[in-house]
Amino acid sequence: MIITWEKVLKNFILAGALGSLLSLPAMAASSFSDSLDLNQYRTDVKTLASDAFGGRAPLSEGEQLTIDYLEKAFKEMGLKPGFGDSYLQAVPLAKITADQNMQLDIGGLKFVNGSEFTARTQRISDKVNLSNSDVVFVGYGINAPEYGWNDYQGLDVKGKTVIVLVNDPGFATQDPNVFKGNAMTYYGRWTYKYEEAARQGAEAVFIVHETAPAAYGWGVVQNSNTGTKFTLVDANNNQGQVGVMGWVQHDVANKIFAKAGMDFDTLKQQAAKPNFKAIPLKLKANVSLNNTIERAESHNVAALLPGKSRPDEVVMMHAHWDHLGTVIEDGKPEIINGAVDNASGVAGVLALARYFAKQAQSAPLERSILFSAFTAEETGLIGAQHFAQHPSVPTQNIVAFLNIDGMNMNQGVDYILRYGEGVSELETYLDKAAKAQGRVVKGDPRPQNGLMFRSDHFALAQQGVPGLLFMSLGDTDPDYIAHKYHKGADDYDPNWTLEGVKQDLDLMASMLTTLANGSDWPHWLEASDFKTKREQDGRKK
């Protein structure tokens, strides 16, 4: 049961602490607004998103500049190192660069890398050779017992190439009784498609790209899957993962299915129905990935503000620091600076850290706050996954994980976006903080995009830690997704008003104060692996 303000008030009265309760929300809201230095915020964003930082790619010169900048800032605030005696956590990565002069051949049809397909691997192998591999269409590539769905039922795909659809059948049918209807589940994410295919023994996966169900255009796929990529490395050098992780354009899928004597759009409609049976295309797939592999360490960054009475209980405030670096567009190198995604979020974490560090001098919080910025989010939440597996504090002691991934750099609005619904009690904290500002909470306008699963909070959620995503990508800038997201146009703009930044950071400061001065442990609301893990950690209702 969620603890209501009435109950809290009663308990505080009984404890003789009414004054402190009444003062907290007002103090957090007004004090933060008064203290926020927007010029410093602009400087942080402008610096992190400058060409000198080269797009903040992991393992680049831009990484060193970024982590040095963050470490210096945290030291100047007087915050303690977040990892023992260091502000840095080494994240062992493999840097895999595939020769881009590859060609995909399916059934004798030859396709051009980048413009028609992408292919990469996370196996630590100099060469991955897909040779005469049988091609099978497995619909959405989903095995979800709780939804009564298994596209791999009775199918042996060991060593084969599977073609799968992006998103899930709920989006395709818009039926609220199928999966979650328009709202994407994790089964719709590209990461899941590769994970499940690996469990099934497939050698290669090609996801058919379509803009609406993917939630982004082909340019995002191309920039995110060509050139150098990064991966964590397991004890088996990732040999248990699929050999080829690929995408194909919708037109390419049409040609492949036509070559097999079938109609792609017809089969796509059939795949959204229960009991769909996978269809062998009776074609062979061939592609060779020639890789240059380097092993190196990237870094997560974190700084700790210790709590007064319960320092072992930690609230996290986070934003990923990395972006895409330099990519080749139209044959020319272009720096993808990621000003909104996510220099804006990192600058937000720094602003909150400065405020709470100063506040702690006169009014320390009861719980600790860990201010963090992780690496390699853009390559699949890699830094967050490493932290979740090797946390600086036990995950059962992390109260909540608040995550900024792109701020509203424009005018303020009368609402705050909520990603997910009925997921965790953090939604109640969001409701109260928004109401105190005279704002309302607005549901995700694009639940089909699956943003709940696309940023660093998800890696911690898999360890049972409730998280909340703060993201404004494309909501107050209609041009953002189409022309700026993961593109060179995501640059610092001196014309930003930053009223939305001020508004949202003010709300986050209020939530952090409530969480860090409270004794409640927000719980998961819906049955899930997340909820089960949290309860196993002893955080039960």
Secondary structure, 3 states (H helix, E strand, C coil): CCCCHHHHHHHHHHHCCHHHHHHHHHHHHHHHHHHCCHHHHHHHHHHHCCHHHCCCCCCCHHHHHHHHHHHHHHHHHCCEECECCECEEEEEEEEEEECCCCEEEECCEEEEECCCEEEECCCCCCEEEEEEEEEEECCCCCEEHHHCEECCCCCCCCCCEEEEECCCHHHHHCCCCCCCCCCCCHHHCHHHHHHHHHHHCCCEEEEECCHHHHCCCHHHHHHHHCCEEEECCCCCCCCCCCCEEEEECHHHHHHHHHHCCCCHHHHHHHHCCCCCCCEEEEEEEEEEEEEEEEEEEEEEEEEEECCCCEEEEEEEEECCCCCCEEEEECCEEEEECCHHHHHHHHHHHHHHHHHHHHHCCCCCCCEEEEEEECCCCCCCCHHHHHHHHCCCCCHHHEEEEEEECCCCCCCCCCEEEECCCCCECHHHHHHHHHHHCCCEEEECCCHHHCHHHCCCHHHHHCCCCCEEEECCCCCCCCCHHHHCCCCCCCCCCCCCCCHHHHHHHHHHHHHHHHHHHCCCCCCECCCCHHHHHHHHCCCCC
